[in-house]
Amino acid sequence: MLEKIKQVFKIKDLRSKIFFVLGLLVVSRIAAVIPVPGIDTERLKSFFEGNQFFGLLNIFSGGALSNMSIVMLGVGPYITALIIMQLLTVVFPTIKEMYNEGGEAGRQKFNQYTRMATIPLALLQGYGLLALLQNQHIIDKLSIFNLITNLIVITAGTVFLMWIGELITEKKIGNGISILIFAGIIAGIPTKFKQFYANFDPSLIPMIVGFIVSALLVIAGIVYMNESTRNIPVSYAKRIRGSKVYGGVSTYLPLKVNQAGVIPIIFAISILLFPEMIANFGRLSSIGWIKSGSEWFLSFFQQGGALYTSAYFILVVLFTYFYTAITFDPKQISENVQKQGGFIPGIRPGQPTTDFLFKIVNRITLFGALSLGLIAVLPYIFRYFTGIATLAIGGTALLIVVSVVIDIIKQVKAQLVMHEYDKY
């Protein structure tokens, strides 16, 4: 491993990319501590520490929400826009055709629509959040001018983070949006350790042991699931061109058990946050049945409860299938193998190969989706049986951190391999 690290920093191009990405992360963290105008941040911190819902939002904004910083929404609006656009590919075949068959130009157009949808979503989410905090008297009543100013600043902050994420993705060191979420989670670790050290109690030792065991199980499960593949044998027929013979070899087509990575977790959390936010608004209503209904929903749909855990698990499984269907096209893979003169032994080229790959992908995705869902809800299950109530958020954050680290390592290794090829 040390040898690989040395190789990374010996290659000028790769070293420049890594420092460039680190520089962008530093810029994003600086933006996370710059507050919007006219906000009392001290009053906010005590509120976020005692509110589980906003605490979860704060984690995925990297602490920017508790600071009411210019990037307080994080990449949430962009993720919401991405979910909406990918759901539209199911409803409108033309959008799916643009994304899957339009090549690089089609994907760029799809991404452009996603960016455009991010702006109104950021305005809407920013207004809703500010209105909610004002109604709960967490922040002072904002004038129209201050409200418009803050909304412009907040939206610009989201677009700025979106731009940084795309710059990181272009460097092929990892997925930029996932890395920004990863950096936000990691940035909160020193504060957590400081709080833990200040409030250490020997009676918490069983909880600490339980957390370590749970964390190791999650890490082992994520690594095992991300590295698992189903190898499909592919043979290539011999071709004679002039005096040379090509093909006649056998290889494998590796199909990952978890094609979607950490994306289903992020999507599922984004979806689950909406009912809670709507219920928090409803609780402030002057209409009796809306207020009582919202309070009942918040008490019934609380994090760690049976309904929340079940919904979280189901959404992770569904989004794993959905994202796999979007990113993996058996028909395109079948056509590429056939064009190169390859075939799967015992399976005819063309539609039979497409059907075979579709069947295999569905089977292995079932295992991957169930495993990912189980890992996602493992902290809640652990809390139910042990009564230790501090692992729910930590488990989700750990899941994202490990998956992002694995993705970064793989992409860096791929660039190292490409560099070795370039030498020859």
C-alpha positions in Angstrom: 0.0 0.0 0.0 2.8 2.4 0.8 4.4 1.6 -2.5 1.1 2.5 -4.3 1.0 5.8 -2.4 4.6 6.6 -3.5 3.6 5.9 -7.1 0.6 8.2 -6.8 2.8 11.2 -5.8 5.6 10.3 -8.3 3.2 10.7 -11.2 2.9 14.5 -11.9 -0.5 14.4 -13.6 -2.1 12.3 -10.9 -0.4 14.3 -8.1 -1.7 17.5 -9.6 -5.3 16.1 -9.8 -5.2 15.1 -6.1 -3.9 18.4 -4.9 -6.5 20.2 -7.1 -9.3 18.1 -5.5 -8.0 18.7 -2.0 -7.9 22.4 -2.8 -11.5 22.4 -3.9 -12.5 20.6 -0.7 -10.7 23.2 1.4 -12.7 25.9 -0.5 -16.0 24.1 0.2 -15.2 23.8 3.9 -14.3 27.5 4.1 -17.7 28.3 2.4 -19.4 26.1 5.1 -18.4 28.5 7.9 -19.3 31.7 6.2 -22.8 32.6 7.5 -25.5 34.3 5.5 -26.3 37.9 6.6 -28.2 38.7 9.7 -28.2 35.3 11.4 -27.5 34.5 15.0 -25.4 31.3 14.7 -25.1 30.7 18.5 -28.8 30.3 18.9 -28.9 27.9 16.0 -26.2 25.5 17.3 -28.1 24.6 20.5 -31.3 24.0 18.4 -29.5 21.6 16.0 -27.9 19.7 18.8 -31.4 18.8 20.2 -33.3 18.2 17.0 -32.7 14.8 15.3 -34.3 15.7 12.0 -32.3 18.9 11.5 -29.3 17.1 13.0 -29.4 14.6 10.1 -29.8 17.4 7.6 -26.8 19.1 9.2 -24.6 16.1 8.9 -25.2 15.9 5.1 -24.5 19.6 4.7 -21.2 19.1 6.6 -22.2 21.3 9.5 -23.1 24.2 7.1 -26.7 24.2 8.1 -26.0 24.7 11.9 -23.8 27.6 10.9 -26.5 28.9 8.5 -23.7 29.3 6.0 -23.9 30.3 2.4 -23.9 26.6 1.4 -26.3 25.5 4.1 -28.4 23.4 1.7 -25.3 21.5 0.7 -25.8 19.4 -2.5 -29.4 18.5 -1.4 -31.2 20.4 -4.2 -28.9 18.9 -6.8 -29.6 15.4 -5.5 -33.3 16.0 -5.5 -33.1 17.3 -9.1 -31.1 14.2 -10.1 -33.8 11.9 -8.5 -36.5 13.8 -10.4 -34.7 13.6 -13.7 -34.0 9.9 -13.3 -37.6 9.2 -12.4 -38.7 11.1 -15.5 -36.6 8.6 -17.6 -39.2 6.0 -16.6 -42.2 8.2 -17.4 -40.8 9.7 -20.7 -39.0 7.3 -23.1 -37.5 10.2 -25.0 -35.5 11.3 -21.9 -34.3 7.7 -21.3 -33.3 7.5 -25.0 -31.4 10.7 -24.7 -29.6 9.4 -21.6 -28.8 5.9 -22.7 -28.5 6.2 -26.5 -27.5 9.8 -27.0 -23.9 9.1 -26.2 -21.8 11.8 -24.5 -23.8 14.6 -26.0 -27.0 13.1 -24.6 -25.6 12.7 -21.1 -24.3 16.3 -21.2 -27.8 17.5 -22.1 -29.3 15.4 -19.3 -26.9 16.9 -16.8 -27.7 20.4 -18.1 -31.4 19.8 -17.4 -30.5 18.6 -13.9 -28.5 21.7 -13.2 -31.4 23.9 -14.4 -33.8 22.1 -12.1 -31.5 22.5 -9.2 -32.0 26.3 -9.0 -35.8 26.4 -8.4 -35.4 23.5 -6.0 -32.7 25.4 -4.1 -35.0 28.5 -3.9 -37.9 26.4 -2.7 -35.9 24.4 -0.1 -34.2 27.6 1.1 -37.4 29.5 1.5 -39.1 26.5 3.3 -36.1 26.1 5.7 -36.0 29.9 6.5 -39.8 30.0 7.0 -39.7 27.0 9.3 -36.9 28.5 11.5 -38.7 31.8 11.7 -41.9 30.2 12.8 -40.1 28.3 15.5 -38.5 31.5 16.6 -35.0 30.1 16.0 -34.1 33.1 13.9 -35.5 36.6 13.9 -38.2 37.6 11.5 -36.6 38.5 8.2 -37.7 41.5 6.1 -38.6 41.0 2.5 -35.2 42.5 1.4 -33.2 40.2 3.8 -35.3 37.2 2.8 -34.6 37.7 -0.9 -31.0 38.4 -0.2 -30.6 35.3 1.8 -32.4 33.2 -0.8 -30.1 34.5 -3.6 -27.0 33.8 -1.4 -28.2 30.3 -0.4 -29.1 29.4 -4.0 -25.7 30.7 -5.3 -24.0 28.6 -2.6 -25.7 25.4 -3.8 -24.8 26.2 -7.4 -21.2 26.8 -6.3 -21.0 23.4 -4.6 -22.6 21.8 -7.6 -19.9 23.3 -9.8 -17.1 22.2 -7.4 -18.6 18.7 -7.5 -18.5 18.5 -11.3 -14.9 19.8 -11.3 -13.9 17.0 -9.0 -15.7 14.4 -11.1 -13.9 15.6 -14.2 -10.6 14.8 -12.5 -11.6 11.1 -12.3 -10.6 10.8 -8.6 -14.2 9.9 -7.6 -17.8 11.1 -7.8 -17.6 14.8 -6.9 -21.0 15.0 -5.2 -20.3 12.0 -3.1 -16.9 13.3 -2.2 -18.4 16.6 -1.0 -20.8 14.7 1.3 -17.9 12.6 2.5 -15.8 15.7 3.3 -18.7 17.2 5.2 -19.1 14.0 7.3 -15.3 13.8 8.0 -15.2 17.5 8.9 -17.5 16.8 11.9 -15.3 14.0 13.4 -12.9 16.3 15.4 -15.9 18.0 17.0 -17.5 14.6 17.9 -14.2 13.4 19.5 -13.9 16.7 21.5 -17.5 16.3 22.8 -16.9 12.6 23.6 -13.7 13.4 25.5 -15.4 16.2 27.4 -18.4 14.0 28.4 -16.7 10.7 28.8 -18.3 8.4 31.3 -17.1 4.9 32.2 -20.7 3.7 32.0 -20.6 4.4 28.3 -18.0 1.7 27.6 -20.6 -0.9 26.5 -22.0 1.6 24.1 -18.5 2.3 22.7 -17.8 -1.4 22.3 -21.2 -1.8 20.5 -20.4 1.1 18.2 -17.0 -0.3 17.3 -18.5 -3.8 16.6 -21.3 -2.3 14.6 -18.9 -0.1 12.6 -16.6 -3.1 11.8 -19.6 -5.1 10.6 -20.8 -2.3 8.4 -17.3 -1.7 7.0 -16.8 -5.5 6.3 -20.2 -5.7 4.7 -19.7 -2.7 2.5 -16.2 -3.9 1.3 -17.4 -7.4 0.7 -20.5 -6.2 -1.3 -18.5 -3.6 -3.3 -15.8 -6.1 -4.3 -18.2 -9.0 -5.1 -18.7 -9.7 -8.9 -20.3 -12.4 -11.0 -18.0 -13.3 -13.8 -19.8 -14.2 -17.1 -17.5 -16.3 -19.4 -17.1 -14.7 -22.9 -15.4 -16.4 -25.8 -14.1 -14.7 -29.0 -14.1 -16.5 -32.3 -10.9 -16.7 -34.4 -10.7 -14.2 -37.2 -8.1 -14.2 -40.0 -7.0 -11.0 -41.5 -4.2 -11.4 -44.0 -1.6 -13.6 -42.4 -2.6 -12.8 -38.8 -5.1 -14.6 -36.6 -7.2 -12.6 -34.1 -9.4 -13.8 -31.3 -9.8 -17.4 -30.2 -9.5 -16.5 -26.5 -11.8 -16.7 -23.5 -12.3 -14.0 -20.9 -14.9 -12.8 -18.4 -17.5 -10.1 -18.2 -17.5 -9.0 -14.6 -20.9 -7.9 -13.3 -20.8 -6.1 -9.9 -23.2 -7.3 -7.3 -23.8 -3.7 -6.2 -23.8 -1.7 -9.5 -25.3 1.4 -7.8 -22.7 2.0 -5.1 -23.8 4.5 -2.4 -26.3 6.4 -4.5 -29.4 4.4 -3.3 -28.5 5.4 0.3 -28.3 9.1 -0.6 -31.5 8.9 -2.7 -33.4 7.1 0.1 -32.4 9.6 2.8 -33.4 12.5 0.5 -36.9 11.0 -0.1 -37.3 10.2 3.7 -36.5 13.8 4.7 -39.5 15.2 2.7 -42.4 13.8 4.9 -40.6 15.0 8.0 -40.1 18.5 6.6 -43.8 18.7 5.5 -44.9 17.4 8.9 -42.8 20.0 10.7 -44.5 22.7 8.6 -47.9 21.2 9.4 -47.2 21.2 13.2 -47.1 25.0 13.0 -50.5 25.3 11.3 -53.3 27.1 13.0 -55.8 24.5 11.6 -56.4 21.9 14.4 -56.6 18.7 12.4 -53.5 19.6 10.3 -51.5 20.3 13.5 -52.6 17.2 15.3 -52.1 15.0 12.2 -48.6 16.4 11.7 -47.7 15.8 15.4 -49.1 12.2 15.2 -47.0 11.6 12.0 -43.8 12.9 13.6 -44.3 10.7 16.6 -45.2 7.7 14.5 -42.6 8.2 11.8 -39.7 9.0 14.0 -36.2 7.9 13.1 -35.4 4.4 14.4 -39.1 3.5 14.6 -40.5 0.4 12.8 -42.2 2.4 10.0 -39.2 4.6 9.4 -36.8 1.6 9.4 -39.0 -0.4 7.0 -39.5 2.6 4.6 -35.7 3.2 4.7 -35.0 -0.5 3.8 -37.6 -0.6 1.0 -36.4 2.6 -0.5 -32.8 1.5 -0.6 -33.8 -1.8 -2.3 -36.0 0.0 -4.8 -33.4 2.7 -5.6 -30.7 0.0 -6.0 -32.8 -1.7 -8.7 -33.8 1.6 -10.2 -30.2 3.0 -10.5 -28.9 -0.3 -11.8 -31.5 -0.3 -14.5 -30.5 3.3 -15.4 -26.7 2.7 -15.5 -26.5 -0.9 -16.8 -28.0 -1.6 -20.2 -27.9 -5.4 -21.1 -28.8 -4.7 -24.7 -25.9 -2.3 -25.2 -23.4 -4.8 -23.5 -24.8 -7.6 -25.7 -24.3 -5.5 -28.9 -20.8 -4.5 -27.9 -19.8 -8.1 -27.2 -21.3 -9.2 -30.6 -19.5 -6.4 -32.5 -16.2 -7.6 -31.1 -16.9 -11.2 -32.3 -17.6 -12.5 -28.8 -20.3 -14.7 -27.4 -21.4 -16.3 -24.1 -20.9 -20.1 -24.4 -24.3 -21.8 -24.7 -26.1 -18.5 -25.4 -26.9 -17.3 -28.9 -25.8 -13.7 -29.7 -28.4 -11.0 -30.0 -31.6 -11.0 -28.0 -31.0 -14.3 -26.1 -27.7 -12.8 -24.8 -29.6 -9.6 -23.7 -32.2 -11.7 -21.9 -29.5 -13.8 -20.2 -27.6 -10.7 -19.0 -30.9 -9.1 -17.8 -31.8 -12.2 -15.8 -28.3 -12.5 -14.2 -28.2 -8.8 -13.3 -31.7 -9.0 -11.7 -30.6 -12.0 -9.6 -27.3 -10.5 -8.3 -28.9 -7.1 -7.8 -31.4 -8.7 -5.5 -28.6 -9.9 -3.2 -26.8 -6.5 -3.5 -30.0 -4.5 -2.8 -30.9 -6.6 0.2 -27.4 -6.4 1.6 -27.2 -2.7 1.1 -30.6 -2.2 2.7 -29.6 -4.4 5.7 -26.4 -2.4 6.2 -28.3 0.8 6.0 -30.8 -0.2 8.8 -28.3 -2.2 10.8 -27.7 0.7 13.4 -31.5 0.9 13.9 -31.8 -2.9 14.5 -28.8 -2.7 16.8 -30.4 0.1 18.8 -33.7 -1.8 19.0 -32.1 -4.8 20.7 -29.5 -3.1 22.8 -31.1 0.3 23.6 -28.0 2.2 22.5 -29.4 5.3 20.8 -26.4 7.0 19.2 -25.6 4.8 16.2 -28.5 5.6 13.8 -26.9 8.7 12.1 -23.4 7.3 12.5 -24.2 4.1 10.7 -25.5 6.0 7.6 -22.6 8.3 7.6 -20.1 5.4 7.9 -21.8 3.6 5.0 -21.3 6.7 2.8 -17.7 7.3 4.0 -16.6 3.7 3.3 -18.3 3.5 -0.1 -16.7 6.8 -1.2 -13.3 5.7 0.0 -13.6 2.4 -1.9 -14.6 4.3 -5.1 -11.7 6.8 -4.8 -9.2 4.0 -4.3 -10.5 2.2 -7.4 -10.4 5.2 -9.6 -6.9 6.1 -8.4 -5.8 2.5 -9.1 -7.3 2.7 -12.6 -5.3 5.9 -13.3 -2.1 4.2 -12.1 -2.8 1.3 -14.5 -3.4 3.7 -17.4 -0.1 5.4 -16.6 1.7 2.1 -16.7 0.2 1.4 -20.2 1.2 4.9 -21.4 4.8 4.1 -20.5 4.8 1.3 -23.1 
